[in-house]
Amino acid sequence: MAERFALDASALLCLLNEEDGAEQVETSLDSSVMSAVNYSEVVAKIVERGGTPELAAAMLEPLHLQIIDFDRAQAVRAGELRSVTRSAGLSLGDRACLSLAVARGIRALTTDRAWADLELNVEIELLR
């Protein structure tokens, strides 16, 4: 299936936590990619909540996510995005997702409403 979305960590956490928008994430998984940076954020959140890396793997492996390495070009793009996203408080993880979406010419899927107000050269789809 063709790629349509770059998943933000918040989107995958929405699915794992069965929050509003989880069904949309679930139906989008086959056409989504995720930056290794965002994948790391999800693992960190699972561990932060008392889980183990093994539990994180057990939760995430069945989803068959396509994880994309964070390369030099994406790192530069994420760095460039800092000036236009700083006012909204976007993190490196947020900018990693956006840089992946730009690189692949796809939409970024997130729950973070702050992204919607930014003037970016990428389409943002909010889950809620």
DSSP file (Angstrom, degrees, kcal/mol; ACC not computed):
  #  RESIDUE AA STRUCTURE BP1 BP2  ACC     N-H-->O    O-->H-N    N-H-->O    O-->H-N    TCO  KAPPA ALPHA  PHI   PSI    X-CA   Y-CA   Z-CA
    1    1 A M              0   0    0      0, 0.0     3,-0.1     0, 0.0     2,-0.1   0.000 360.0 360.0 360.0 143.2    0.0    0.0    0.0
    2    2 A A        -     0   0    0      1,-0.1     2,-0.2     2,-0.0     0, 0.0  -0.353 360.0-102.1 -69.0 146.4    1.2    3.5   -0.8
    3    3 A E        +     0   0    0      1,-0.2    29,-0.2   101,-0.1    -1,-0.1  -0.482  48.7 158.6 -68.6 135.9    2.5    5.7    2.0
    4    4 A R        +     0   0    0     27,-3.7   103,-1.9     1,-0.3     2,-0.4   0.562  55.5  39.5-127.8 -24.8    0.0    8.3    3.2
    5    5 A F  E     -ab  32 107A   0     26,-1.8    28,-2.3    23,-0.2     2,-0.6  -0.967  51.8-150.1-136.8 145.5    1.0    9.3    6.7
    6    6 A A  E     -ab  33 108A   0    101,-2.7   103,-2.7    -2,-0.4     2,-0.4  -0.978  36.2-136.3-104.3 117.6    4.0   10.0    8.9
    7    7 A L  E     - b   0 109A   0     26,-2.9    28,-0.5    -2,-0.6     2,-0.2  -0.612   9.1-147.6 -81.4 128.1    2.9    9.0   12.4
    8    8 A D    >>  -     0   0    0    101,-2.5     4,-1.6    -2,-0.4     3,-0.7  -0.548  30.2-110.5 -79.5 157.2    3.7   11.3   15.3
    9    9 A A  H 3> S+     0   0    0      1,-0.2     4,-2.6     2,-0.2     5,-0.2   0.877 119.3  60.3 -56.1 -37.6    4.3    9.6   18.6
   10   10 A S  H 3> S+     0   0    0      1,-0.2     4,-1.8     2,-0.2    -1,-0.2   0.841 101.8  52.9 -62.1 -32.6    1.1   11.1   19.9
   11   11 A A  H <> S+     0   0    0     -3,-0.7     4,-1.7    98,-0.4    -1,-0.2   0.928 111.2  44.5 -68.5 -44.9   -0.9    9.3   17.2
   12   12 A L  H  X S+     0   0    0     -4,-1.6     4,-2.6     1,-0.2    -2,-0.2   0.892 112.9  51.4 -68.2 -37.7    0.6    5.9   18.1
   13   13 A L  H  X S+     0   0    0     -4,-2.6     4,-2.4     1,-0.2    -1,-0.2   0.861 104.9  58.0 -64.9 -34.6    0.0    6.6   21.8
   14   14 A C  H  <>S+     0   0    0     -4,-1.8     5,-2.6    -5,-0.2     4,-0.3   0.916 109.9  44.1 -58.5 -44.1   -3.6    7.5   21.0
   15   15 A L  H ><5S+     0   0    0     -4,-1.7     3,-1.4     3,-0.2    -2,-0.2   0.948 114.0  48.2 -65.8 -49.8   -4.0    4.0   19.5
   16   16 A L  H 3<5S+     0   0    0     -4,-2.6    -2,-0.2     1,-0.3    -1,-0.2   0.834 115.6  44.8 -62.5 -32.9   -2.2    2.2   22.3
   17   17 A N  T 3<5S-     0   0    0     -4,-2.4    -1,-0.3    -5,-0.2    -2,-0.2   0.397 108.1-125.4 -91.8   2.3   -4.2    4.1   25.0
   18   18 A E  T < 5 +     0   0    0     -3,-1.4    -3,-0.2    -4,-0.3    -4,-0.1   0.896  54.9 158.1  54.2  45.7   -7.5    3.6   23.0
   19   19 A E    > < -     0   0    0     -5,-2.6     3,-2.3     1,-0.2     4,-0.2  -0.352  54.4 -62.7 -89.8 173.4   -8.2    7.3   23.0
   20   20 A D  T 3  S+     0   0    0      1,-0.3    -1,-0.2     2,-0.1   107,-0.1  -0.381 128.5  30.6 -55.4 130.3  -10.5    9.3   20.6
   21   21 A G  T 3> S+     0   0    0     -3,-0.1     4,-1.8    -2,-0.1     3,-0.3   0.275  82.0 118.2 100.3  -9.0   -9.0    8.9   17.2
   22   22 A A  H <> S+     0   0    0     -3,-2.3     4,-2.7    -8,-0.2     5,-0.2   0.872  72.5  54.9 -59.1 -38.9   -7.5    5.4   17.8
   23   23 A E  H  > S+     0   0    0     -4,-0.2     4,-2.3     1,-0.2    -1,-0.2   0.893 106.3  51.4 -63.6 -38.9   -9.7    3.8   15.1
   24   24 A Q  H  > S+     0   0    0     -3,-0.3     4,-0.9     2,-0.2    -1,-0.2   0.903 111.1  47.9 -64.8 -40.4   -8.4    6.3   12.5
   25   25 A V  H >X S+     0   0    0     -4,-1.8     4,-1.0     2,-0.2     3,-0.8   0.942 110.4  52.2 -63.5 -46.6   -4.8    5.5   13.5
   26   26 A E  H >< S+     0   0    0     -4,-2.7     3,-0.7     1,-0.3     4,-0.4   0.900 110.5  46.7 -58.0 -43.1   -5.5    1.7   13.3
   27   27 A T  H 3< S+     0   0    0     -4,-2.3    -1,-0.3     1,-0.2    -2,-0.2   0.671 113.0  51.9 -74.0 -14.7   -6.9    2.0    9.8
   28   28 A S  H X< S+     0   0    0     -4,-0.9     3,-1.5    -3,-0.8    -1,-0.2   0.562  81.5  92.5 -94.8 -10.6   -4.0    4.1    8.7
   29   29 A L  G X< S+     0   0    0     -4,-1.0     3,-1.7    -3,-0.7    37,-0.3   0.866  81.1  55.4 -56.2 -42.1   -1.2    1.8   10.0
   30   30 A D  G 3  S+     0   0    0     -4,-0.4    -1,-0.3     1,-0.3    -2,-0.1   0.728 114.8  40.3 -65.5 -20.4   -0.8   -0.1    6.7
   31   31 A S  G <  S+     0   0    0     -3,-1.5   -27,-3.7    -4,-0.1   -26,-1.8   0.044 103.5  93.7-114.9  25.3   -0.2    3.2    4.8
   32   32 A S  E <   -a    5   0A   0     -3,-1.7    34,-0.5   -29,-0.2     2,-0.3  -0.844  48.9-165.6-121.0 154.7    2.0    4.9    7.5
   33   33 A V  E     -ac   6  66A   0    -28,-2.3   -26,-2.9    -2,-0.3     2,-0.4  -0.893  10.7-155.2-126.2 161.5    5.6    5.3    8.3
   34   34 A M  E     - c   0  67A   0     32,-2.3    34,-3.1    -2,-0.3     2,-0.1  -0.999  19.0-118.0-141.8 137.0    7.2    6.5   11.5
   35   35 A S  E  >  - c   0  68A   0    -28,-0.5     4,-2.2    -2,-0.4     3,-0.2  -0.425  24.7-124.1 -67.3 144.8   10.5    8.1   12.3
   36   36 A A  H  > S+     0   0    0     32,-2.4     4,-2.1     1,-0.2    -1,-0.1   0.810 113.5  60.5 -58.3 -29.4   12.8    6.1   14.6
   37   37 A V  H  > S+     0   0    0     31,-0.3     4,-1.6     2,-0.2    -1,-0.2   0.930 106.5  43.9 -63.8 -45.8   12.8    9.3   16.8
   38   38 A N  H  > S+     0   0    0     -3,-0.2     4,-1.9     2,-0.2    -2,-0.2   0.864 110.6  55.0 -68.8 -35.9    9.1    9.0   17.3
   39   39 A Y  H  X S+     0   0    0     -4,-2.2     4,-2.4     1,-0.2    -1,-0.2   0.913 106.8  51.8 -60.7 -42.8    9.3    5.3   17.9
   40   40 A S  H  X S+     0   0    0     -4,-2.1     4,-2.7     1,-0.2    -1,-0.2   0.877 105.9  54.7 -61.3 -38.7   11.8    6.0   20.6
   41   41 A E  H  X S+     0   0    0     -4,-1.6     4,-2.1     2,-0.2    -1,-0.2   0.901 108.3  48.7 -61.9 -40.4    9.4    8.5   22.2
   42   42 A V  H  X S+     0   0    0     -4,-1.9     4,-2.2     2,-0.2    -2,-0.2   0.931 111.6  48.3 -66.5 -45.5    6.7    5.8   22.3
   43   43 A V  H  X S+     0   0    0     -4,-2.4     4,-2.4     1,-0.2     5,-0.2   0.926 111.0  52.1 -59.2 -44.2    9.0    3.3   23.9
   44   44 A A  H  X S+     0   0    0     -4,-2.7     4,-2.8     1,-0.2    -1,-0.2   0.890 108.5  50.5 -59.8 -40.6   10.1    5.9   26.4
   45   45 A K  H  X S+     0   0    0     -4,-2.1     4,-1.5     2,-0.2    -1,-0.2   0.897 109.8  50.1 -66.5 -40.3    6.5    6.7   27.4
   46   46 A I  H  <>S+     0   0    0     -4,-2.2     5,-2.3     2,-0.2    -2,-0.2   0.930 114.7  44.0 -62.6 -44.9    5.7    3.0   27.9
   47   47 A V  H ><5S+     0   0    0     -4,-2.4     3,-2.0     1,-0.2    -2,-0.2   0.898 109.4  56.9 -66.6 -41.0    8.8    2.6   30.1
   48   48 A E  H 3<5S+     0   0    0     -4,-2.8    -1,-0.2     1,-0.3    -2,-0.2   0.824 103.4  55.3 -58.7 -32.1    8.0    5.9   31.9
   49   49 A R  T 3<5S-     0   0    0     -4,-1.5    -1,-0.3    -5,-0.2    -2,-0.2   0.233 134.7 -85.9 -88.9  14.1    4.6    4.5   32.8
   50   50 A G  T < 5S+     0   0    0     -3,-2.0    -3,-0.2     1,-0.3    -2,-0.2   0.421  89.6 124.9 101.6  -1.1    6.2    1.4   34.5
   51   51 A G      < -     0   0    0     -5,-2.3    -1,-0.3    -6,-0.2     3,-0.0  -0.188  53.0-124.9 -80.6 179.1    6.6   -0.9   31.5
   52   52 A T     >  -     0   0    0      1,-0.1     4,-2.5    -2,-0.0     5,-0.2  -0.786  26.9-106.6-117.9 163.8    9.8   -2.5   30.3
   53   53 A P  H  > S+     0   0    0      0, 0.0     4,-2.3     0, 0.0     5,-0.1   0.859 123.6  55.1 -57.5 -33.0   11.5   -2.3   26.9
   54   54 A E  H  > S+     0   0    0      2,-0.2     4,-2.3     1,-0.2     5,-0.1   0.896 107.0  48.6 -67.3 -39.8   10.3   -5.9   26.4
   55   55 A L  H  > S+     0   0    0      2,-0.2     4,-2.2     1,-0.2     5,-0.2   0.919 109.9  52.5 -64.2 -42.9    6.7   -4.9   27.1
   56   56 A A  H  X S+     0   0    0     -4,-2.5     4,-2.4     1,-0.2     5,-0.3   0.930 110.2  48.1 -57.8 -45.7    7.1   -2.0   24.6
   57   57 A A  H  X S+     0   0    0     -4,-2.3     4,-2.9     1,-0.2    -1,-0.2   0.909 110.2  51.9 -61.4 -42.1    8.4   -4.5   22.0
   58   58 A A  H  < S+     0   0    0     -4,-2.3    -1,-0.2     1,-0.2    -2,-0.2   0.840 114.2  43.8 -64.3 -32.9    5.5   -6.9   22.7
   59   59 A M  H  < S+     0   0    0     -4,-2.2    -1,-0.2    -5,-0.1    -2,-0.2   0.853 122.6  35.7 -77.7 -35.9    3.0   -4.0   22.3
   60   60 A L  H >< S+     0   0    0     -4,-2.4     3,-1.6    -5,-0.2     5,-0.5   0.825 101.2  69.5 -93.3 -34.4    4.6   -2.5   19.2
   61   61 A E  G >< S+     0   0    0     -4,-2.9     3,-1.9     1,-0.3    -3,-0.1   0.886  94.1  57.6 -55.2 -44.0    5.9   -5.5   17.2
   62   62 A P  G 3  S+     0   0    0      0, 0.0    -1,-0.3     0, 0.0    -2,-0.1   0.688  95.7  66.8 -63.4 -14.7    2.4   -6.8   16.2
   63   63 A L  G <  S-     0   0    0     -3,-1.6    -2,-0.2    -4,-0.1    -3,-0.1   0.650  93.9-144.1 -79.7 -14.0    1.6   -3.4   14.6
   64   64 A H    <   -     0   0    0     -3,-1.9    -3,-0.1    -4,-0.4     2,-0.1   0.900  27.3-171.3  52.1  47.1    4.2   -4.1   11.9
   65   65 A L        -     0   0    0     -5,-0.5     2,-0.9     1,-0.1    -1,-0.2  -0.405  25.2-128.4 -69.8 143.2    5.2   -0.4   11.8
   66   66 A Q  E     -c   33   0A   0    -34,-0.5   -32,-2.3   -37,-0.3     2,-0.5  -0.834  29.3-162.0 -92.5 104.5    7.5    0.7    9.1
   67   67 A I  E     -c   34   0A   0     -2,-0.9     2,-0.5   -34,-0.2   -32,-0.2  -0.768   1.5-153.8 -94.7 128.6   10.2    2.6   11.1
   68   68 A I  E     -c   35   0A   0    -34,-3.1   -32,-2.4    -2,-0.5   -31,-0.3  -0.875  19.4-117.3-106.2 127.7   12.4    5.0    9.1
   69   69 A D        -     0   0    0     -2,-0.5     2,-1.0   -34,-0.2    -1,-0.0  -0.289  26.2-118.2 -59.3 145.0   15.9    5.8   10.2
   70   70 A F        -     0   0    0      4,-0.1    -1,-0.1   -35,-0.0     2,-0.1  -0.772  45.7-173.9 -87.4 101.2   16.5    9.5   11.1
   71   71 A D     >  -     0   0    0     -2,-1.0     4,-2.4     1,-0.1     5,-0.2  -0.266  39.2 -92.1 -95.9-179.9   19.2   10.4    8.5
   72   72 A R  H  > S+     0   0    0      1,-0.2     4,-2.5     2,-0.2     5,-0.2   0.892 122.7  52.7 -59.9 -43.6   21.3   13.5    7.9
   73   73 A A  H  > S+     0   0    0      1,-0.2     4,-2.3     2,-0.2    -1,-0.2   0.911 112.0  45.7 -62.1 -42.1   18.8   15.1    5.5
   74   74 A Q  H  > S+     0   0    0      2,-0.2     4,-2.9     1,-0.2    -1,-0.2   0.881 110.6  54.5 -67.4 -36.7   16.0   14.7    8.0
   75   75 A A  H  X S+     0   0    0     -4,-2.4     4,-2.1     2,-0.2    -2,-0.2   0.916 110.1  46.2 -62.3 -42.9   18.2   16.0   10.8
   76   76 A V  H  X S+     0   0    0     -4,-2.5     4,-2.4     2,-0.2    -2,-0.2   0.931 113.5  48.9 -64.7 -45.2   18.9   19.1    8.7
   77   77 A R  H  X S+     0   0    0     -4,-2.3     4,-1.9     1,-0.2    -2,-0.2   0.910 110.6  50.5 -61.9 -42.7   15.3   19.6    7.8
   78   78 A A  H  X S+     0   0    0     -4,-2.9     4,-0.6     1,-0.2    -1,-0.2   0.887 110.4  50.6 -62.5 -38.7   14.2   19.2   11.5
   79   79 A G  H >< S+     0   0    0     -4,-2.1     3,-0.9    -5,-0.2     4,-0.4   0.903 108.6  51.3 -64.6 -41.4   16.8   21.8   12.4
   80   80 A E  H >< S+     0   0    0     -4,-2.4     3,-0.7     1,-0.2     4,-0.5   0.853 104.6  58.1 -63.1 -34.8   15.5   24.2    9.8
   81   81 A L  H 3X S+     0   0    0     -4,-1.9     4,-1.4     1,-0.2     3,-0.5   0.674  84.5  84.2 -70.4 -16.5   12.0   23.7   11.2
   82   82 A R  H <X S+     0   0    0     -3,-0.9     4,-1.7    -4,-0.6     3,-0.5   0.896  86.4  52.4 -55.0 -44.6   13.1   24.9   14.6
   83   83 A S  H <4 S+     0   0    0     -3,-0.7     4,-0.3    -4,-0.4    -1,-0.2   0.852 114.8  40.5 -65.3 -34.2   12.7   28.6   13.8
   84   84 A V  H  4 S+     0   0    0     -4,-0.5    35,-0.2    -3,-0.5    -1,-0.2   0.587 122.1  40.6 -90.9  -9.5    9.1   28.3   12.5
   85   85 A T  H >X>S+     0   0    0     -4,-1.4     5,-1.6    -3,-0.5     3,-0.9   0.518  87.8  90.0-112.3  -8.5    7.9   25.8   15.2
   86   86 A R  G ><5S+     0   0    0     -4,-1.7     3,-1.7     1,-0.3    -2,-0.1   0.897  83.3  56.6 -56.8 -44.3    9.6   27.3   18.3
   87   87 A S  G 345S+     0   0    0     -4,-0.3    -1,-0.3     1,-0.3    -2,-0.1   0.776 108.1  48.7 -62.2 -26.2    6.7   29.6   19.1
   88   88 A A  G <45S-     0   0    0     -3,-0.9    -1,-0.3    -4,-0.1    -2,-0.2   0.463 113.7-118.8 -92.1  -2.8    4.3   26.5   19.3
   89   89 A G  T <<5 +     0   0    0     -3,-1.7    -3,-0.2    -4,-0.5    -2,-0.1   0.756  46.7 174.8  76.0  24.8    6.7   24.6   21.5
   90   90 A L      < -     0   0    0     -5,-1.6    -1,-0.2    -8,-0.1     2,-0.1  -0.411  20.0-138.7 -69.1 141.1    7.4   21.7   19.1
   91   91 A S     >  -     0   0    0     -2,-0.1     4,-2.4     1,-0.1     5,-0.2  -0.294  28.6 -98.2 -88.9 174.4   10.0   19.2   20.2
   92   92 A L  H  > S+     0   0    0      1,-0.2     4,-2.3     2,-0.2     5,-0.2   0.902 126.4  54.8 -59.0 -40.7   12.7   17.5   18.2
   93   93 A G  H  > S+     0   0    0      2,-0.2     4,-2.0     1,-0.2    -1,-0.2   0.912 107.2  49.2 -59.9 -43.1   10.4   14.5   18.0
   94   94 A D  H  > S+     0   0    0      1,-0.2     4,-2.2     2,-0.2    -1,-0.2   0.931 112.8  47.0 -60.3 -45.8    7.6   16.6   16.5
   95   95 A R  H  X S+     0   0    0     -4,-2.4     4,-2.6     1,-0.2    -1,-0.2   0.805 107.3  57.5 -69.5 -28.5   10.1   18.1   14.0
   96   96 A A  H  X S+     0   0    0     -4,-2.3     4,-2.0     2,-0.2    -1,-0.2   0.913 108.1  47.3 -64.9 -42.5   11.4   14.6   13.1
   97   97 A C  H  X S+     0   0    0     -4,-2.0     4,-2.3     2,-0.2    -2,-0.2   0.934 113.6  47.6 -62.8 -46.3    7.8   13.6   12.2
   98   98 A L  H  X S+     0   0    0     -4,-2.2     4,-2.5     1,-0.2    -2,-0.2   0.901 110.4  51.3 -63.1 -41.4    7.4   16.7   10.1
   99   99 A S  H  X S+     0   0    0     -4,-2.6     4,-2.5     1,-0.2    -1,-0.2   0.868 109.8  50.3 -66.9 -34.3   10.7   16.3    8.4
  100  100 A L  H  X S+     0   0    0     -4,-2.0     4,-2.2     2,-0.2    -1,-0.2   0.917 109.9  50.6 -66.2 -42.9    9.8   12.7    7.5
  101  101 A A  H  X>S+     0   0    0     -4,-2.3     5,-2.1     1,-0.2     4,-1.1   0.911 112.4  46.8 -60.8 -42.5    6.4   13.9    6.1
  102  102 A V  H ><5S+     0   0    0     -4,-2.5     3,-0.5     1,-0.2    -2,-0.2   0.941 111.7  50.7 -63.9 -47.0    8.2   16.5    4.0
  103  103 A A  H 3<5S+     0   0    0     -4,-2.5    -2,-0.2     1,-0.2    -1,-0.2   0.854 118.6  37.4 -60.4 -36.6   10.8   14.0    2.7
  104  104 A R  H 3<5S-     0   0    0     -4,-2.2    -1,-0.2    -5,-0.1    -2,-0.2   0.535 105.7-123.4 -94.3  -8.0    8.1   11.5    1.7
  105  105 A G  T <<5S+     0   0    0     -4,-1.1     2,-0.2    -3,-0.5    -3,-0.2   0.880  70.5 122.1  67.3  37.8    5.6   14.0    0.4
  106  106 A I      < -     0   0    0     -5,-2.1    17,-0.3    -6,-0.2    -1,-0.2  -0.727  65.7 -89.2-125.6 173.3    2.9   12.7    2.8
  107  107 A R  E     -b    5   0A   0   -103,-1.9  -101,-2.7    -2,-0.2     2,-0.5  -0.530  32.2-126.2 -83.8 150.5    0.7   14.0    5.6
  108  108 A A  E     -bd   6 124A   0     15,-2.6    17,-3.2  -103,-0.2     2,-0.6  -0.851  20.1-152.2 -94.5 131.1    1.7   14.1    9.3
  109  109 A L  E     +bd   7 125A   0   -103,-2.7  -101,-2.5    -2,-0.5   -98,-0.4  -0.924  32.8 143.1-108.9 120.3   -0.8   12.4   11.6
  110  110 A T  E     - d   0 126A   0     15,-2.1    17,-2.2    -2,-0.6    18,-0.3  -0.924  54.0-139.9-148.3 166.0   -0.9   13.8   15.1
  111  111 A T  S    S+     0   0    0     -2,-0.3     2,-0.9    15,-0.2    15,-0.1   0.391  72.5 111.3-104.1  -3.0   -3.0   14.7   18.1
  112  112 A D    >   -     0   0    0      1,-0.2     3,-1.6     2,-0.1     4,-0.4  -0.616  49.8-167.8 -81.6 102.7   -1.1   17.9   18.8
  113  113 A R  G >> S+     0   0    0     -2,-0.9     3,-1.2     1,-0.3     4,-0.5   0.735  78.8  75.3 -62.3 -24.6   -3.3   20.8   17.9
  114  114 A A  G >4 S+     0   0    0      1,-0.3     3,-0.7     2,-0.2    -1,-0.3   0.787  87.1  63.3 -60.0 -26.5   -0.4   23.3   18.1
  115  115 A W  G X4 S+     0   0    0     -3,-1.6     3,-1.5     1,-0.2    -1,-0.3   0.825  89.9  66.8 -67.5 -30.6    0.7   21.9   14.7
  116  116 A A  G <4 S+     0   0    0     -3,-1.2    -1,-0.2    -4,-0.4    -2,-0.2   0.767  96.9  53.5 -65.0 -26.7   -2.4   23.1   12.9
  117  117 A D  G << S+     0   0    0     -3,-0.7    -1,-0.3    -4,-0.5     2,-0.2   0.464  88.4 102.3 -88.8  -1.2   -1.6   26.8   13.4
  118  118 A L  S <  S-     0   0    0     -3,-1.5     2,-1.2    -4,-0.2   -33,-0.1  -0.581  72.8-129.3 -88.4 145.6    1.8   26.6   11.9
  119  119 A E        +     0   0    0    -35,-0.2     2,-0.3    -2,-0.2    -2,-0.1  -0.766  51.8 153.5 -90.6  92.7    2.7   27.8    8.4
  120  120 A L        -     0   0    0     -2,-1.2     2,-0.3     2,-0.2     4,-0.1  -0.825  56.6-122.4-123.8 160.4    4.5   24.7    7.1
  121  121 A N  S    S+     0   0    0     -2,-0.3     2,-0.3     2,-0.1    -2,-0.1  -0.221  89.9  76.0 -93.4  43.4    5.1   23.1    3.7
  122  122 A V  S    S-     0   0    0     -2,-0.3     2,-0.4   -17,-0.0    -2,-0.2  -0.990  83.1-112.6-152.2 144.7    3.4   19.9    4.9
  123  123 A E        -     0   0    0     -2,-0.3   -15,-2.6   -17,-0.3     2,-0.4  -0.658  29.1-155.7 -83.0 133.0   -0.2   18.8    5.4
  124  124 A I  E     -d  108   0A   0     -2,-0.4     2,-0.5   -17,-0.2   -15,-0.2  -0.909   4.9-163.1-108.8 132.5   -1.2   18.1    9.0
  125  125 A E  E     -d  109   0A   0    -17,-3.2   -15,-2.1    -2,-0.4     2,-0.3  -0.967  10.8-151.6-116.9 118.1   -4.0   15.8    9.9
  126  126 A L  E     -d  110   0A   0     -2,-0.5   -15,-0.2   -17,-0.2   -17,-0.0  -0.684   7.2-153.3 -88.1 138.4   -5.3   16.1   13.4
  127  127 A L              0   0    0    -17,-2.2   -16,-0.2    -2,-0.3    -1,-0.1   0.759 360.0 360.0 -81.2 -26.1   -6.9   13.1   15.1
  128  128 A R              0   0    0    -18,-0.3   -17,-0.1  -107,-0.1    -1,-0.1   0.310 360.0 360.0-155.1 360.0   -9.1   15.0   17.4
